[in-house]
Amino acid sequence: MHIHKEPARRTSYKGEVANRHEADDLTPAAGDSAIVIRARNRSFVICCPDGCGEHLTINLDERAGAAWSLYRSARGVTLYPSVWRENGCKSHFIIWHNAILWCDSYSEGNREPEDLNPGLRERVIAILDEDWRSYRAVAMQLDEIPWEVSRACRDLIQQGLVEEGDDAFRGHYRRRQAGGPNPHNPDLDPSAAPR
């Protein structure tokens, strides 16, 4: 029986290696990560952040099948979509600017990165209209990290400017329709929503 301690809340990026076995040696602790690169990004390797001790190999090369997107910046590494283990410890988490955000029983201690790219909310609202658009599609159009666009959309909901779909349209956003209710801030004047 595996006894879980407090999970890793950040990934500690250790660098680039040419071979998968080198990544294991470089990432001994929960949350340690490395990128395997041979002429292109091949895989992201992380010592499972829940502390189970397993190394996860996340494909980054579309030629090898379903692949995650890797974003690197001065703020850290980001993977999209989330990592969801269907076996072993069954961890489910997001890596966003080196923060590990849990999508399961560890989610209580999550802390999203605080600062969005400057002007991102304005760029998001500028391309939204009355049609539902997924945050991923908006991110692709803006060449931004999907988690950042999702966060910007949630912020715009709080401002009463955007609404999120439900059921099949969860994760899809559009400008809030004039005269429509704003469940997040009923005091906002619906006619103030941009058109």
C-alpha positions as CSV (number, residue, x, y, z in Angstrom):
1,M,0.0,0.0,0.0
2,H,1.3,3.4,-1.0
3,I,1.0,6.1,1.6
4,H,0.8,9.6,0.0
5,K,2.6,12.5,1.5
6,E,1.9,16.1,0.5
7,P,2.3,16.1,-3.3
8,A,4.6,18.3,-5.3
9,R,3.1,21.7,-6.0
10,R,5.8,22.7,-8.5
11,T,7.9,21.0,-11.1
12,S,11.6,21.5,-10.9
13,Y,12.8,21.6,-14.5
14,K,16.2,20.0,-14.7
15,G,17.0,20.5,-18.3
16,E,17.3,18.7,-21.7
17,V,18.7,15.3,-22.4
18,A,19.2,13.2,-25.5
19,N,17.9,9.9,-24.2
20,R,15.0,8.7,-22.0
21,H,17.2,6.9,-19.5
22,E,19.2,10.1,-18.9
23,A,16.0,11.8,-17.9
24,D,15.3,9.2,-15.1
25,D,18.8,9.9,-13.6
26,L,18.2,13.6,-13.7
27,T,14.7,13.5,-12.1
28,P,14.9,11.6,-8.8
29,A,12.4,13.6,-6.7
30,A,8.6,14.0,-7.0
31,G,8.0,16.8,-9.5
32,D,11.4,16.8,-11.1
33,S,11.2,17.1,-14.9
34,A,13.3,17.0,-18.0
35,I,12.8,17.2,-21.8
36,V,14.1,14.5,-24.1
37,I,15.3,16.3,-27.3
38,R,16.7,14.6,-30.4
39,A,16.5,17.2,-33.3
40,R,13.0,18.0,-31.9
41,N,11.1,17.7,-28.6
42,R,10.4,14.0,-28.1
43,S,9.1,13.7,-24.6
44,F,8.6,15.4,-21.2
45,V,9.7,13.1,-18.4
46,I,8.5,13.8,-14.8
47,C,8.9,11.9,-11.6
48,C,5.3,11.6,-10.7
49,P,4.4,14.6,-8.5
50,D,2.2,12.6,-6.2
51,G,5.2,10.8,-4.7
52,C,4.5,7.3,-6.0
53,G,8.1,7.2,-7.4
54,E,7.2,6.3,-11.0
55,H,8.6,8.3,-13.9
56,L,6.0,9.4,-16.5
57,T,6.9,9.8,-20.1
58,I,4.7,12.3,-21.9
59,N,4.8,12.3,-25.7
60,L,5.6,15.7,-27.3
61,D,6.2,14.3,-30.9
62,E,3.0,14.2,-33.0
63,R,4.7,11.7,-35.3
64,A,4.6,9.2,-32.5
65,G,0.8,9.5,-31.8
66,A,-1.3,11.7,-29.5
67,A,1.0,14.4,-28.2
68,W,0.9,17.1,-25.6
69,S,1.9,20.7,-26.3
70,L,4.9,22.0,-24.5
71,Y,5.4,25.8,-23.8
72,R,8.6,27.1,-22.3
73,S,9.2,30.7,-21.2
74,A,11.1,32.6,-18.5
75,R,8.1,31.8,-16.2
76,G,8.6,28.0,-16.6
77,V,7.3,25.0,-18.4
78,T,3.6,24.4,-19.3
79,L,2.0,21.3,-20.7
80,Y,-1.4,21.1,-22.4
81,P,-3.6,19.2,-21.9
82,S,-3.6,17.8,-18.4
83,V,-1.8,14.6,-17.4
84,W,-4.2,11.9,-16.3
85,R,-2.9,8.6,-15.3
86,E,-5.4,5.8,-16.0
87,N,-3.4,3.2,-14.1
88,G,-0.9,3.2,-11.2
89,C,-1.5,6.0,-8.8
90,K,-4.2,7.5,-11.2
91,S,-2.9,11.1,-10.6
92,H,-4.5,13.9,-12.6
93,F,-2.7,17.2,-12.8
94,I,-1.9,20.3,-14.9
95,I,1.6,21.8,-15.3
96,W,1.3,25.6,-15.9
97,H,4.4,27.8,-15.5
98,N,6.1,25.2,-13.3
99,A,3.0,25.1,-11.0
100,I,1.4,21.7,-10.5
101,L,-2.3,22.1,-10.2
102,W,-4.1,18.9,-9.1
103,C,-7.5,17.9,-10.6
104,D,-8.2,15.3,-7.9
105,S,-8.1,15.0,-4.1
106,Y,-5.1,17.2,-3.8
107,S,-6.7,20.2,-5.5
108,E,-7.3,22.1,-2.2
109,G,-3.8,23.4,-2.1
110,N,-3.7,24.6,-5.8
111,R,-2.3,28.0,-6.6
112,E,-2.7,29.2,-10.2
113,P,0.1,31.4,-11.6
114,E,-1.0,35.0,-10.8
115,D,0.0,37.1,-13.8
116,L,-1.4,36.6,-17.3
117,N,0.3,37.9,-20.3
118,P,-0.2,41.7,-20.5
119,G,-3.3,42.6,-22.6
120,L,-4.5,39.0,-22.9
121,R,-8.0,39.6,-21.5
122,E,-8.4,42.5,-24.1
123,R,-7.2,40.2,-26.9
124,V,-9.6,37.5,-25.9
125,I,-12.7,39.7,-25.6
126,A,-11.8,41.3,-29.0
127,I,-12.2,38.0,-30.8
128,L,-15.2,36.6,-28.9
129,D,-18.7,37.3,-30.4
130,E,-22.1,35.7,-30.0
131,D,-20.9,32.2,-31.1
132,W,-19.5,29.7,-28.6
133,R,-15.7,29.2,-28.9
134,S,-13.6,26.8,-26.9
135,Y,-10.7,28.3,-24.9
136,R,-8.4,26.0,-26.8
137,A,-9.5,27.4,-30.2
138,V,-9.1,31.0,-28.9
139,A,-5.6,30.1,-27.6
140,M,-4.6,28.7,-31.0
141,Q,-5.9,31.8,-32.8
142,L,-4.0,34.1,-30.4
143,D,-0.9,31.8,-30.2
144,E,-1.2,31.6,-26.4
145,I,-1.2,28.9,-23.7
146,P,-4.6,27.4,-23.4
147,W,-4.6,27.5,-19.6
148,E,-3.9,31.3,-19.8
149,V,-6.8,31.8,-22.1
150,S,-9.1,29.7,-19.9
151,R,-8.1,31.9,-16.9
152,A,-8.6,35.1,-18.9
153,C,-12.1,33.9,-19.8
154,R,-12.9,33.1,-16.2
155,D,-11.7,36.7,-15.3
156,L,-14.0,38.1,-18.0
157,I,-16.9,36.2,-16.6
158,Q,-16.3,37.8,-13.2
159,Q,-16.3,41.2,-15.0
160,G,-19.7,40.3,-16.5
161,L,-18.3,40.5,-20.1
162,V,-18.3,36.8,-21.0
163,E,-20.4,33.7,-20.3
164,E,-19.4,30.1,-20.3
165,G,-21.6,27.3,-21.8
166,D,-22.7,24.3,-19.8
167,D,-23.0,20.6,-20.5
168,A,-21.6,20.0,-24.0
169,F,-20.4,23.6,-24.1
170,R,-18.4,23.7,-20.9
171,G,-15.1,25.3,-21.6
172,H,-16.7,27.3,-24.5
173,Y,-17.1,31.0,-24.1
174,R,-18.8,33.9,-25.9
175,R,-19.5,37.6,-25.1
176,R,-22.4,37.9,-22.7
177,Q,-25.6,38.6,-24.5
178,A,-27.0,42.1,-23.7
179,G,-29.9,41.8,-21.3
180,G,-28.9,38.3,-20.2
181,P,-28.4,37.5,-16.5
182,N,-24.9,37.5,-14.9
183,P,-24.9,34.9,-12.2
184,H,-21.4,35.9,-11.1
185,N,-22.3,39.6,-10.5
186,P,-26.1,40.3,-10.7
187,D,-25.5,44.0,-9.9
188,L,-23.8,44.6,-13.2
189,D,-25.9,46.4,-15.8
190,P,-26.4,43.9,-18.7
191,S,-26.6,46.7,-21.2
192,A,-22.9,47.6,-20.4
193,A,-21.6,44.4,-22.0
194,P,-19.7,45.2,-25.2
195,R,-21.2,44.3,-28.5
